[in-house]
Amino acid sequence: MTSFIELGVPAVLSGALAALGITTPFPIQAATLPDSLAGRDLLDPGRRTRSCCPWWPAWPR
């Protein structure tokens, strides 16, 4: 398993997550954190539908 520290998450944030019992990232976090922390854009082409995203209409167009 990969830890948040191994993915490059700052120690302060990793420590705060660990204090809440969150020590293992979800697969999407493990796949995207290194790029997002490096400042690169991300695109998750996953299940983006109105049924799973009730806030979708509030997004600016």
Distance bins in CASP14 RR format, pairs under 12 A and 6 or more apart:
PFRMAT RR
TARGET T0000
AUTHOR 0000-0000-0000
RMODE 2
METHOD distances of the structure
MODEL  1
1 7 0 0 0 0 0 1 0 0 0 0 0
1 23 0 0 0 0 1 0 0 0 0 0 0
1 24 1 0 1 0 0 0 0 0 0 0 0
1 25 0 0 0 0 1 0 0 0 0 0 0
1 26 0 0 0 0 0 1 0 0 0 0 0
1 27 0 0 0 0 0 1 0 0 0 0 0
1 29 0 0 0 0 0 1 0 0 0 0 0
1 30 0 0 0 0 1 0 0 0 0 0 0
2 8 0 0 0 0 0 1 0 0 0 0 0
2 9 0 0 0 0 0 1 0 0 0 0 0
2 14 0 0 0 0 0 1 0 0 0 0 0
2 23 0 0 0 0 0 1 0 0 0 0 0
2 24 1 0 0 1 0 0 0 0 0 0 0
2 25 1 0 0 1 0 0 0 0 0 0 0
2 26 0 0 0 0 0 1 0 0 0 0 0
2 27 0 0 0 0 1 0 0 0 0 0 0
2 29 0 0 0 0 1 0 0 0 0 0 0
2 30 1 0 1 0 0 0 0 0 0 0 0
2 31 0 0 0 0 0 1 0 0 0 0 0
2 33 0 0 0 0 1 0 0 0 0 0 0
2 34 0 0 0 0 1 0 0 0 0 0 0
3 9 0 0 0 0 1 0 0 0 0 0 0
3 11 0 0 0 0 0 1 0 0 0 0 0
3 14 1 0 0 1 0 0 0 0 0 0 0
3 15 0 0 0 0 0 1 0 0 0 0 0
3 17 0 0 0 0 1 0 0 0 0 0 0
3 18 0 0 0 0 1 0 0 0 0 0 0
3 22 0 0 0 0 0 1 0 0 0 0 0
3 23 1 0 0 1 0 0 0 0 0 0 0
3 24 1 0 0 1 0 0 0 0 0 0 0
3 25 1 0 0 1 0 0 0 0 0 0 0
3 29 0 0 0 0 0 1 0 0 0 0 0
3 30 0 0 0 0 1 0 0 0 0 0 0
3 33 0 0 0 0 0 1 0 0 0 0 0
4 10 0 0 0 0 1 0 0 0 0 0 0
4 11 0 0 0 0 1 0 0 0 0 0 0
4 12 0 0 0 0 0 1 0 0 0 0 0
4 13 1 0 0 1 0 0 0 0 0 0 0
4 14 1 0 1 0 0 0 0 0 0 0 0
4 15 0 0 0 0 1 0 0 0 0 0 0
4 16 0 0 0 0 1 0 0 0 0 0 0
4 17 1 0 1 0 0 0 0 0 0 0 0
4 18 1 0 0 1 0 0 0 0 0 0 0
4 20 0 0 0 0 0 1 0 0 0 0 0
4 21 0 0 0 0 0 1 0 0 0 0 0
4 22 0 0 0 0 1 0 0 0 0 0 0
4 23 1 0 0 1 0 0 0 0 0 0 0
4 24 0 0 0 0 1 0 0 0 0 0 0
4 25 1 0 1 0 0 0 0 0 0 0 0
4 26 0 0 0 0 0 1 0 0 0 0 0
4 29 0 0 0 0 1 0 0 0 0 0 0
4 30 0 0 0 0 1 0 0 0 0 0 0
4 33 1 0 0 1 0 0 0 0 0 0 0
4 34 0 0 0 0 0 1 0 0 0 0 0
4 37 0 0 0 0 0 1 0 0 0 0 0
5 11 1 0 0 1 0 0 0 0 0 0 0
5 12 0 0 0 0 0 1 0 0 0 0 0
5 13 0 0 0 0 1 0 0 0 0 0 0
5 14 1 0 1 0 0 0 0 0 0 0 0
5 15 0 0 0 0 1 0 0 0 0 0 0
5 17 0 0 0 0 1 0 0 0 0 0 0
5 18 0 0 0 0 1 0 0 0 0 0 0
5 23 0 0 0 0 1 0 0 0 0 0 0
5 24 0 0 0 0 0 1 0 0 0 0 0
5 25 0 0 0 0 0 1 0 0 0 0 0
5 33 0 0 0 0 0 1 0 0 0 0 0
5 37 0 0 0 0 0 1 0 0 0 0 0
6 14 0 0 0 0 1 0 0 0 0 0 0
6 23 0 0 0 0 0 1 0 0 0 0 0
6 24 0 0 0 0 0 1 0 0 0 0 0
6 25 0 0 0 0 1 0 0 0 0 0 0
6 29 0 0 0 0 0 1 0 0 0 0 0
6 30 0 0 0 0 1 0 0 0 0 0 0
6 33 0 0 0 0 1 0 0 0 0 0 0
6 34 0 0 0 0 1 0 0 0 0 0 0
6 37 0 0 0 0 0 1 0 0 0 0 0
7 13 0 0 0 0 0 1 0 0 0 0 0
7 14 0 0 0 0 1 0 0 0 0 0 0
7 17 0 0 0 0 0 1 0 0 0 0 0
7 23 0 0 0 0 0 1 0 0 0 0 0
7 24 0 0 0 0 0 1 0 0 0 0 0
7 25 1 0 0 1 0 0 0 0 0 0 0
7 26 0 0 0 0 0 1 0 0 0 0 0
7 27 0 0 0 0 0 1 0 0 0 0 0
7 28 0 0 0 0 0 1 0 0 0 0 0
7 29 1 0 0 1 0 0 0 0 0 0 0
7 30 1 0 0 1 0 0 0 0 0 0 0
7 31 0 0 0 0 1 0 0 0 0 0 0
7 32 0 0 0 0 1 0 0 0 0 0 0
7 33 1 0 1 0 0 0 0 0 0 0 0
7 34 1 0 1 0 0 0 0 0 0 0 0
7 35 0 0 0 0 0 1 0 0 0 0 0
7 36 0 0 0 0 1 0 0 0 0 0 0
7 37 1 0 0 1 0 0 0 0 0 0 0
7 38 0 0 0 0 0 1 0 0 0 0 0
8 14 0 0 0 0 1 0 0 0 0 0 0
8 25 0 0 0 0 0 1 0 0 0 0 0
8 29 0 0 0 0 0 1 0 0 0 0 0
8 30 0 0 0 0 0 1 0 0 0 0 0
8 33 1 0 0 1 0 0 0 0 0 0 0
8 34 1 0 0 1 0 0 0 0 0 0 0
8 35 0 0 0 0 0 1 0 0 0 0 0
8 36 0 0 0 0 0 1 0 0 0 0 0
8 37 1 0 1 0 0 0 0 0 0 0 0
8 38 0 0 0 0 1 0 0 0 0 0 0
9 15 0 0 0 0 1 0 0 0 0 0 0
9 16 0 0 0 0 1 0 0 0 0 0 0
9 17 1 0 0 1 0 0 0 0 0 0 0
9 18 0 0 0 0 0 1 0 0 0 0 0
9 22 0 0 0 0 0 1 0 0 0 0 0
9 23 0 0 0 0 0 1 0 0 0 0 0
9 25 0 0 0 0 1 0 0 0 0 0 0
9 29 0 0 0 0 1 0 0 0 0 0 0
9 30 0 0 0 0 0 1 0 0 0 0 0
9 32 0 0 0 0 0 1 0 0 0 0 0
9 33 1 0 0 1 0 0 0 0 0 0 0
9 34 0 0 0 0 1 0 0 0 0 0 0
9 36 0 0 0 0 0 1 0 0 0 0 0
9 37 1 0 0 1 0 0 0 0 0 0 0
10 16 0 0 0 0 1 0 0 0 0 0 0
10 17 0 0 0 0 0 1 0 0 0 0 0
10 33 0 0 0 0 0 1 0 0 0 0 0
10 37 0 0 0 0 1 0 0 0 0 0 0
11 17 0 0 0 0 0 1 0 0 0 0 0
11 18 0 0 0 0 1 0 0 0 0 0 0
12 18 0 0 0 0 0 1 0 0 0 0 0
12 19 0 0 0 0 0 1 0 0 0 0 0
13 19 0 0 0 0 0 1 0 0 0 0 0
13 20 0 0 0 0 0 1 0 0 0 0 0
13 22 0 0 0 0 0 1 0 0 0 0 0
13 25 0 0 0 0 0 1 0 0 0 0 0
13 33 0 0 0 0 0 1 0 0 0 0 0
13 37 0 0 0 0 0 1 0 0 0 0 0
14 20 0 0 0 0 0 1 0 0 0 0 0
14 21 0 0 0 0 0 1 0 0 0 0 0
14 22 0 0 0 0 1 0 0 0 0 0 0
14 23 0 0 0 0 1 0 0 0 0 0 0
14 24 0 0 0 0 0 1 0 0 0 0 0
14 25 0 0 0 0 0 1 0 0 0 0 0
14 33 0 0 0 0 0 1 0 0 0 0 0
14 37 0 0 0 0 0 1 0 0 0 0 0
15 21 0 0 0 0 1 0 0 0 0 0 0
15 22 0 0 0 0 1 0 0 0 0 0 0
15 23 0 0 0 0 1 0 0 0 0 0 0
16 22 0 0 0 0 1 0 0 0 0 0 0
16 23 0 0 0 0 0 1 0 0 0 0 0
17 23 1 0 0 1 0 0 0 0 0 0 0
17 24 0 0 0 0 1 0 0 0 0 0 0
17 25 0 0 0 0 1 0 0 0 0 0 0
17 26 0 0 0 0 0 1 0 0 0 0 0
17 29 0 0 0 0 0 1 0 0 0 0 0
17 33 0 0 0 0 0 1 0 0 0 0 0
18 24 0 0 0 0 0 1 0 0 0 0 0
18 25 0 0 0 0 0 1 0 0 0 0 0
22 29 0 0 0 0 0 1 0 0 0 0 0
23 29 0 0 0 0 0 1 0 0 0 0 0
24 30 0 0 0 0 1 0 0 0 0 0 0
25 31 0 0 0 0 1 0 0 0 0 0 0
25 32 0 0 0 0 1 0 0 0 0 0 0
25 33 1 0 0 1 0 0 0 0 0 0 0
25 34 0 0 0 0 0 1 0 0 0 0 0
25 36 0 0 0 0 0 1 0 0 0 0 0
26 32 0 0 0 0 1 0 0 0 0 0 0
26 33 0 0 0 0 0 1 0 0 0 0 0
26 44 0 0 0 0 0 1 0 0 0 0 0
27 33 0 0 0 0 0 1 0 0 0 0 0
27 44 0 0 0 0 0 1 0 0 0 0 0
28 35 0 0 0 0 0 1 0 0 0 0 0
28 36 0 0 0 0 0 1 0 0 0 0 0
28 42 0 0 0 0 1 0 0 0 0 0 0
28 43 0 0 0 0 0 1 0 0 0 0 0
28 44 1 0 0 1 0 0 0 0 0 0 0
28 45 0 0 0 0 0 1 0 0 0 0 0
28 46 0 0 0 0 1 0 0 0 0 0 0
28 47 0 0 0 0 0 1 0 0 0 0 0
29 35 0 0 0 0 0 1 0 0 0 0 0
29 36 0 0 0 0 1 0 0 0 0 0 0
29 37 0 0 0 0 0 1 0 0 0 0 0
29 42 0 0 0 0 0 1 0 0 0 0 0
29 44 0 0 0 0 0 1 0 0 0 0 0
30 36 0 0 0 0 0 1 0 0 0 0 0
31 42 0 0 0 0 1 0 0 0 0 0 0
31 43 0 0 0 0 0 1 0 0 0 0 0
31 44 0 0 0 0 1 0 0 0 0 0 0
31 46 0 0 0 0 0 1 0 0 0 0 0
32 38 0 0 0 0 0 1 0 0 0 0 0
32 39 0 0 0 0 0 1 0 0 0 0 0
32 40 0 0 0 0 1 0 0 0 0 0 0
32 41 0 0 0 0 0 1 0 0 0 0 0
32 42 1 0 1 0 0 0 0 0 0 0 0
32 43 0 0 0 0 1 0 0 0 0 0 0
32 44 1 0 0 1 0 0 0 0 0 0 0
32 46 0 0 0 0 0 1 0 0 0 0 0
33 39 0 0 0 0 0 1 0 0 0 0 0
33 40 0 0 0 0 0 1 0 0 0 0 0
33 42 0 0 0 0 1 0 0 0 0 0 0
34 40 0 0 0 0 1 0 0 0 0 0 0
34 42 0 0 0 0 0 1 0 0 0 0 0
35 41 0 0 0 0 1 0 0 0 0 0 0
35 42 1 0 0 1 0 0 0 0 0 0 0
35 43 0 0 0 0 0 1 0 0 0 0 0
35 44 0 0 0 0 0 1 0 0 0 0 0
36 42 1 0 1 0 0 0 0 0 0 0 0
36 43 0 0 0 0 0 1 0 0 0 0 0
36 44 0 0 0 0 0 1 0 0 0 0 0
44 53 0 0 0 0 0 1 0 0 0 0 0
46 52 0 0 0 0 1 0 0 0 0 0 0
46 53 0 0 0 0 0 1 0 0 0 0 0
47 53 0 0 0 0 1 0 0 0 0 0 0
47 56 0 0 0 0 0 1 0 0 0 0 0
48 55 0 0 0 0 0 1 0 0 0 0 0
48 56 1 0 0 1 0 0 0 0 0 0 0
48 59 0 0 0 0 0 1 0 0 0 0 0
49 56 0 0 0 0 1 0 0 0 0 0 0
50 56 1 0 1 0 0 0 0 0 0 0 0
50 57 1 0 0 1 0 0 0 0 0 0 0
50 58 0 0 0 0 0 1 0 0 0 0 0
50 59 0 0 0 0 0 1 0 0 0 0 0
53 59 0 0 0 0 1 0 0 0 0 0 0
END
